[in-house]
Amino acid sequence: MIFLREKAIGILNALGTQKEPFLFFTDFEGSKAFVSAVSDLKTTPVFFQIDDNHHLPEIETARLTTFNKSPISFEDFQMKYDSVIDHIRKGDSFLTNLACKTPIDTNLSLKDIFSLSKAPYKLLFDDSFVVFSPEKFIEIKDDYIYSHPMKGTIDGRLNNARDMILNDPKETAEHVTIVDLIRNDLSQVANEVTVEKFRYITEIQTNEKQLLQVSSEIRGVLNSNWNEQIGNILFKLLPAGSISGAPKPKTVDIIKKVEGFDREYFTGVFGIFDGSNFISAVMIRFIEKKDNQLYFKSGVGVTSRSDAHKEYQEMIDKIYVPIY
């Protein structure tokens, strides 16, 4: 069920042409993808919930009692951060999403986390990884394509948190960069691309605190036969701009050089085609299991206006489960 890029594109196009409902997920760079007709999912170790569409495992009774995280030290984070800043100063990138891999300890299994997490986009792949994402990637309905890049996070308990993040020059510049990148990305596959909503706030409740996150909505117009080219459309937009950076190709090179680990499926995308409409999400808020150890992968957007201490804290704040 895992296919290399070109094979996956062909299968997605074929399923789209037949208007056969399917589920897919890709790795970060779009070099490979899982693809399955929804009717065949019962024979796979994949479970998902995307809005009202779902394929769920048997729910086990569980309760969150332990959730500990062991992030890298600030000194180690700053070494990676400084390397990114050096590339930004050289003009190699305007914005780079820097991710870290954090060991966590919890009494919950990946299946428990999938079942208990409150998030609009959830995916569980065997006993390998679980995603509980708040960020939509692209949505297609009525021949319109939408993207909702999410960029900017703040602790909702802070006084005037909404005003602080909406009026922060660094956060504004970072968000503008991503909106411009996504608008250019959508222009590769759609016409009449416009920003419909700019910098609106959504709230996320975690096991520790409330977070506020900033998103925008961008829309374009597709040809009426878009379903026949759904594989091409999807892979042309990868990797997702909000979790890579700008300019995208050079920034992806920086990410590979600096982060020190393989993102694999973290920051890939997953989604479903129901025969008429298509909706997908970015694979952030991601926990994977390797050698019986759980790791949480989380990232932050670094620009020339960034502050290392604030970015380090944001990276830690994003290590949570939405279970409360």
Residue pairs with C-beta under 8 A, 6 or more apart in sequence:
1 34
1 35
1 36
1 44
1 46
2 32
2 33
2 34
3 11
3 32
3 33
3 34
3 35
4 31
4 32
5 30
5 31
5 32
5 33
5 235
8 24
8 26
8 32
8 33
8 35
8 231
8 235
9 231
9 232
9 234
9 235
10 231
11 35
11 231
12 22
12 24
12 33
12 35
12 230
12 231
12 234
13 228
13 229
13 230
13 231
13 232
15 22
15 35
15 37
15 230
15 273
16 22
16 227
16 228
16 229
16 230
16 231
16 273
17 227
17 228
19 227
19 275
19 276
20 37
20 39
20 275
21 37
21 38
21 39
21 272
21 273
21 274
21 275
22 35
22 36
22 37
22 38
22 272
22 273
23 34
23 35
23 36
23 38
23 41
23 46
23 48
23 55
23 270
23 271
23 272
24 33
24 34
24 35
24 36
24 234
24 270
24 271
24 272
25 33
25 34
25 46
25 123
25 125
25 265
25 268
25 269
25 270
25 271
25 283
26 32
26 33
26 34
26 234
26 235
26 238
26 265
26 268
26 269
26 270
27 33
27 263
27 264
27 265
27 268
28 239
28 243
28 263
28 264
28 265
28 266
28 267
28 268
29 238
29 239
29 252
30 235
30 238
30 239
30 268
34 46
34 125
36 44
36 46
38 55
38 272
41 55
42 55
45 125
45 126
45 127
46 55
46 123
46 124
46 125
46 126
47 55
47 56
47 57
47 114
47 123
47 124
48 54
48 55
48 122
48 123
48 124
48 270
48 272
49 56
49 121
49 122
50 120
50 121
50 122
50 270
50 271
50 272
50 279
50 281
51 120
51 279
53 272
53 274
53 279
56 115
57 111
57 114
57 115
57 124
59 115
60 109
60 111
60 112
60 115
62 107
62 108
62 109
62 112
62 115
62 116
64 106
64 107
64 108
64 116
64 207
64 321
64 323
65 107
66 105
66 106
66 107
67 104
67 105
67 106
67 108
67 207
67 320
67 321
68 104
68 105
68 106
69 102
69 103
69 104
69 105
69 296
69 316
69 319
70 102
70 103
70 104
70 105
71 77
71 100
71 102
71 315
71 316
71 319
72 100
72 102
74 308
74 309
74 312
77 100
77 308
77 311
77 312
77 315
78 308
78 312
80 98
80 100
80 258
80 259
80 260
81 98
81 302
81 306
81 308
81 311
81 312
82 308
83 257
83 258
84 93
84 96
84 98
84 254
84 258
84 302
85 302
85 304
85 306
87 93
87 96
87 254
87 258
88 94
88 96
88 302
88 303
88 304
89 304
92 250
92 251
92 254
93 245
93 246
93 247
93 250
93 251
93 254
94 177
94 245
94 246
94 247
94 303
94 304
95 174
95 177
95 178
95 245
95 246
95 251
95 301
95 302
95 303
96 245
96 251
96 254
96 255
96 258
96 301
96 302
97 242
97 243
97 244
97 245
97 251
97 255
97 267
97 299
97 300
97 301
97 302
98 255
98 258
98 259
98 299
98 300
98 301
98 302
98 311
98 315
99 243
99 255
99 259
99 263
99 266
99 267
99 297
99 298
99 299
99 300
100 259
100 297
100 298
100 299
100 315
101 261
101 295
101 296
101 297
102 295
102 296
102 297
102 298
102 316
102 319
103 293
103 294
103 295
104 287
104 294
104 295
104 296
104 319
105 294
106 113
106 294
106 321
108 116
108 321
108 323
109 127
110 124
110 127
110 128
110 129
110 130
110 287
110 289
110 294
111 124
111 127
111 130
113 130
113 132
113 287
113 321
113 323
114 122
114 123
114 124
114 130
114 132
116 321
116 323
117 130
117 132
117 321
117 322
117 323
118 132
118 205
118 322
118 323
118 324
119 132
119 133
119 134
119 285
119 322
120 133
120 134
120 136
120 281
121 131
121 132
121 133
121 134
121 135
121 136
121 270
121 281
122 130
122 131
122 132
122 133
123 130
123 131
123 133
123 270
123 283
124 130
124 131
125 265
127 289
128 288
128 289
129 265
129 266
129 286
129 287
129 288
129 289
130 286
130 287
131 270
131 281
131 283
131 284
131 285
131 286
131 287
132 285
132 321
132 322
133 281
133 282
133 283
133 284
133 285
133 286
134 150
134 202
134 204
134 213
134 284
134 285
135 148
135 149
135 150
135 215
135 242
135 281
135 282
135 284
136 146
136 147
136 148
136 279
136 280
136 281
136 282
137 147
137 237
137 240
137 269
137 271
137 280
137 281
137 282
138 145
138 146
138 147
138 234
138 237
138 271
138 278
138 279
138 280
139 145
139 146
139 147
139 148
139 277
139 278
139 279
139 280
140 146
140 222
140 226
140 230
140 277
140 278
140 279
141 276
141 277
141 278
143 221
143 222
143 223
143 224
143 226
144 219
144 220
144 221
144 222
145 186
145 189
145 190
145 219
145 220
145 221
145 222
145 226
145 233
146 196
146 217
146 218
146 219
147 182
147 185
147 186
147 217
147 218
148 215
148 216
148 217
148 218
149 175
149 178
149 179
149 182
149 215
149 216
149 218
149 241
149 242
150 202
150 213
150 214
150 215
150 242
150 282
151 171
151 174
151 175
151 178
151 214
151 215
151 242
151 301
152 165
152 168
152 171
152 174
152 175
152 199
152 213
152 214
153 165
153 211
153 212
153 213
153 214
153 314
153 317
153 318
154 161
154 164
154 165
154 211
154 212
155 161
155 209
155 210
155 211
155 212
155 317
156 203
156 209
156 210
156 211
156 212
157 209
157 210
158 164
161 212
162 201
162 212
165 171
165 201
165 212
165 214
166 172
166 199
166 201
166 214
169 305
170 303
170 305
170 306
170 307
171 214
172 199
173 303
173 305
174 301
174 303
174 305
175 199
175 214
175 216
177 246
177 303
178 241
178 242
178 246
178 301
179 195
179 198
179 216
179 218
180 246
181 241
181 245
181 246
181 248
182 218
182 241
182 242
183 193
183 195
183 218
185 236
185 237
185 241
186 193
186 218
186 220
186 237
187 193
187 220
188 236
188 237
189 220
189 222
189 232
189 233
189 236
189 237
190 220
190 221
190 222
191 220
191 221
191 222
192 220
192 221
193 218
193 219
193 220
194 218
194 219
194 220
195 216
195 217
195 218
196 217
196 218
196 219
197 215
197 216
197 217
198 216
199 214
199 215
199 216
200 214
200 215
200 216
200 217
201 212
201 213
201 214
202 212
202 213
202 215
203 210
203 211
203 212
203 213
204 210
204 211
204 212
204 213
204 322
205 322
205 324
206 320
206 321
206 322
206 324
207 320
207 321
207 322
207 323
207 324
208 320
209 317
211 317
211 318
211 320
222 233
226 233
227 273
227 278
230 273
230 278
234 269
234 280
238 268
238 269
239 248
239 252
239 267
239 268
240 267
240 269
240 282
241 248
242 282
243 267
243 282
243 284
243 299
244 251
244 252
244 255
244 267
245 251
245 252
245 254
245 255
245 301
255 263
263 297
264 288
265 283
265 286
265 288
266 283
266 284
266 286
266 288
266 297
267 282
267 283
267 284
267 286
267 297
267 299
268 283
269 280
269 281
269 282
269 283
270 280
270 281
270 283
271 278
271 279
271 280
271 281
272 278
272 279
272 280
284 298
284 299
284 318
285 298
285 318
285 320
285 322
286 296
286 297
286 298
287 294
287 295
287 296
287 297
288 294
288 295
288 297
289 295
296 319
298 315
298 316
298 318
298 319
299 315
299 318
300 311
300 314
300 315
300 318
302 311
